[in-house]
């Protein structure tokens, strides 16, 4: 269909721009539905941690007002209407019913306060990413096309200092100043993924967990890994960055499945 890569990526960019235009017009309700979709699919994919972990999405231009899940609610049951609206400049918002616990405020509040480029923040303890975070060397090597997407584009935190209360949240947020690095491998803890939208962040979470799974399974063979050369890894990462339009169509299909199976997520 496409004569060369330039034509292919040009078409991808047109699709991405089309979705960007739709995102600008997104209503507050649509943003709520997107975040509810992310929760439901995190449960389906076993990325949840019982009734712990939190997802958030900024809803104002400064990124200081954000939606987040209510306290102690299982991801598989969360509905759009149940998401809480918090303000990083107003701690009294924590007095509302079902307000998230202090670790949610500490981590997500700090990131939204200091990192305006982090519109969406997904924090999970998903299986393979957490295994990676527990290794002495928590780098994800570029051993295939998917893992190459994250080549030199991750923040690796090696200074875990306890649960993510205010001080720990501030420390983590200070490490996320580079807008190119939208993955934080939280050593001895888990994973945090940033995105321009819920769709962008969830797509990144999905592929990082897949890449971590491939890597951990490859290690289990006990055989030497065949890593991509730095030049090829960087080339592939840049190609992924030109392929950003993939996140929106992927997420749209996830929503279609929920429309069929769990339409109450929108309520």
SVG drawing of the C-alpha trace seen along z (x, -y; Angstrom):
<svg xmlns="http://www.w3.org/2000/svg" viewBox="-25 -26 51 48">
<polyline fill="none" stroke="black" stroke-width="0.4" points="0.0,0.0 2.8,-2.4 5.8,-2.7 8.3,-3.7 8.6,-4.3 8.1,-8.1 4.7,-7.5 3.8,-5.0 4.8,-7.3 3.1,-10.3 -0.2,-8.4 0.4,-7.5 1.0,-11.1 -2.2,-12.1 -4.1,-9.6 -2.4,-10.9 -3.3,-14.5 -6.9,-13.5 -7.1,-11.9 -5.4,-14.9 -8.2,-17.1 -10.7,-14.8 -8.9,-14.9 -9.1,-18.7 -12.8,-18.4 -13.1,-15.8 -15.6,-16.5 -15.1,-16.1 -17.3,-13.0 -15.3,-11.5 -12.1,-11.9 -13.9,-10.2 -14.9,-7.3 -11.4,-7.0 -9.9,-6.7 -12.7,-4.2 -11.7,-2.2 -8.1,-2.1 -9.1,-0.8 -11.3,1.9 -8.7,3.1 -5.9,3.0 -8.1,5.5 -8.7,7.7 -4.9,7.8 -4.1,8.5 -2.2,5.2 -4.2,4.4 -3.0,4.8 -6.2,5.7 -7.8,2.4 -4.4,0.5 -2.6,-1.5 -4.0,-4.6 -4.5,-6.1 -4.9,-9.9 -5.6,-12.3 -5.2,-16.1 -8.3,-18.0 -7.2,-21.6 -4.5,-23.4 -2.0,-23.7 -2.4,-20.0 -3.2,-20.8 -6.8,-19.5 -7.0,-15.8 -9.3,-12.8 -8.3,-9.8 -9.9,-6.6 -11.9,-6.5 -10.3,-4.8 -10.3,-1.0 -12.3,-0.4 -11.4,2.5 -10.3,1.6 -12.8,3.9 -15.8,2.1 -14.8,-1.6 -17.3,-3.7 -16.8,-7.1 -19.0,-8.9 -17.1,-7.6 -13.8,-9.2 -12.8,-12.0 -11.7,-15.5 -8.7,-16.7 -6.7,-19.9 -3.0,-19.8 -3.3,-23.3 -6.2,-22.4 -5.7,-19.6 -9.2,-20.1 -10.3,-18.1 -9.1,-15.1 -11.9,-15.6 -14.5,-14.4 -16.1,-11.0 -13.9,-8.1 -10.9,-10.4 -7.8,-8.5 -5.2,-7.5 -2.1,-9.5 0.1,-7.6 -2.1,-8.4 -2.0,-12.1 1.7,-11.9 2.7,-10.3 0.1,-11.6 -0.3,-15.0 3.5,-15.6 3.7,-14.5 0.8,-16.7 2.1,-19.6 5.6,-19.5 5.4,-17.8 2.9,-19.6 3.8,-17.3 2.5,-14.3 -1.1,-14.7 -1.9,-11.1 -0.1,-9.1 -0.6,-5.3 1.0,-3.6 0.9,0.2 2.6,3.2 2.1,5.4 3.9,8.7 6.8,8.5 7.5,4.8 7.7,5.3 10.0,8.3 12.2,6.1 12.2,3.3 13.4,5.9 16.6,6.8 20.0,5.4 20.1,4.1 16.6,2.9 17.4,1.7 15.2,3.1 17.6,4.1 16.6,3.7 16.2,7.4 13.3,7.1 11.2,4.5 8.9,3.9 11.6,3.4 13.5,1.1 10.6,-1.4 11.9,-2.2 15.6,-2.3 17.2,-5.1 13.8,-6.4 13.2,-5.2 13.9,-6.7 15.3,-4.1 14.8,-4.9 17.3,-3.1 16.6,-5.0 13.3,-3.5 12.7,-5.0 9.4,-3.5 5.8,-4.0 4.8,-6.9 3.8,-9.5 4.5,-13.2 8.3,-13.1 8.7,-10.0 6.2,-11.5 8.2,-14.7 11.4,-12.7 10.0,-10.7 8.4,-13.8 11.8,-15.5 13.2,-12.6 10.6,-13.1 11.7,-16.5 12.6,-15.1 9.4,-14.9 11.0,-12.2 11.2,-9.8 7.7,-8.6 8.5,-5.4 9.7,-5.2 11.0,-1.8 10.5,-2.3 13.2,-0.1 11.9,2.3 8.4,1.0 6.7,1.1 6.1,-1.0 4.9,-4.5 3.8,-5.4 3.2,-8.9 1.2,-10.0 -0.3,-12.9 -3.7,-11.2 -5.2,-8.1 -5.0,-6.3 -1.3,-7.3 -0.4,-6.3 -2.3,-3.0 -0.8,-2.0 2.7,-2.6 1.9,-0.6 0.6,2.3 3.7,2.5 6.2,1.9 4.6,4.8 4.8,7.0 8.4,6.1 9.3,6.8 7.5,10.2 9.6,11.1 12.8,10.0 12.1,12.0 11.1,15.1 14.3,14.8 16.3,14.6 14.6,17.8 16.0,19.8 19.5,19.3 20.8,18.7 22.8,15.5 20.6,12.6 21.0,11.2 20.7,7.4 20.2,5.0 23.1,2.7 22.8,-0.8 22.4,-2.2 19.6,0.1 17.9,-0.2 17.9,-4.0 16.7,-3.9 13.8,-1.6 12.9,-3.8 12.7,-6.8 10.5,-4.8 8.2,-4.1 8.0,-7.8 6.8,-8.4 4.2,-5.7 2.4,-7.4 -0.9,-7.2 -1.1,-3.5 -2.2,-4.4 -5.5,-6.0 -6.8,-3.2 -5.7,-0.6 -7.6,-2.3 -10.7,-2.8 -10.9,0.9 -10.6,1.6 -13.5,-0.8 -15.5,1.1 -15.0,4.3 -16.1,2.7 -19.2,1.3 -20.1,4.9 -19.1,6.6 -19.2,4.0 -21.2,1.0 -21.7,-0.2 -18.1,-1.6 -19.5,-4.8 -22.1,-5.5"/>
</svg>
